[in-house]
Amino acid sequence: MNVSSIHAVETTPHVASYAAAKAAVVSLTRSAALEGKPRGIRVNCVLPGAVDTPMLWSNPNVVSGVEQVDRAYVGRPEDVAALIAYLASDDAAFVQGAQVRADGGRLDRL
């Protein structure tokens, strides 16, 4: 299981290196899924949006106001953890190479 960010697929100004790194994780997921499937290894990627953690609120772009975060679109760590638990479970046995957004719809507003 890989964890990337919604910035991998849609981003904002002033985070180019972060967005590029997160896009690389998505690409790695696709490659690893292709290589792992014959060995019975599932690989998927979760793309969280804003999550209520100290990292979010101490982000220089958020602190300075360059990046606006609407609290209505801020998830809880438990929200992302539940998705990861599902994707790691046998219930998701047919999910392979997926990138799954967990952003409360925020991506549609970036």
C-alpha positions, -999 to +999 in steps of 0.1 A: +000+000+000+013+034-009+002+068+003+005+097-021-016+129-021-043+145-042-015+169-053-003+140-075-032+146-099-043+182-092-022+208-074-018+244-065+010+269-070+042+268-049+043+230-043+059+217-075+085+195-059+059+180-035+034+174-063+061+158-085+072+135-056+036+124-050+030+118-087+061+096-087+045+075-059+014+070-081+036+059-110+056+035-087+022+020-076+012+012-112+046-004-120+047-023-087+011-035-093+020-049-127+052-066-114+035-079-082+003-094-097+019-126-110+033-131-075+000-125-058+011-091-045-015-063-046-004-027-047-026+003-045-023+039-036-044+062-014-044+099-023-055+118+008-066+154+007-063+177+037-062+157+069-064+172+104-028+167+115-001+190+128+016+187+094-014+203+077-017+233+100+020+239+102+025+238+064+041+272+055+017+276+026-013+271+048+001+293+076+009+322+051-025+318+034-010+309+000-030+277+002-065+280+015-079+251+035-117+250+039-123+230+072-154+215+055-129+195+034-105+184+061-107+147+070-096+128+100-066+104+101-092+077+109-109+083+075-077+076+056-068+046+079-102+030+072-096+032+035-061+017+038-075-011+060-101-019+034-076-019+005-054-042+025-082-066+033-095-096+014-126-076+006-105-056-019-089-087-035-098-075-070-084-040-065-050-038-081-030-007-092-057+017-081-053+052-070-081+060-046-089+096-035-098+102+001-103+140+001-140+147+009-144+161-026-117+187-021-099+178-053-129+191-072-123+225-056-086+229-061 
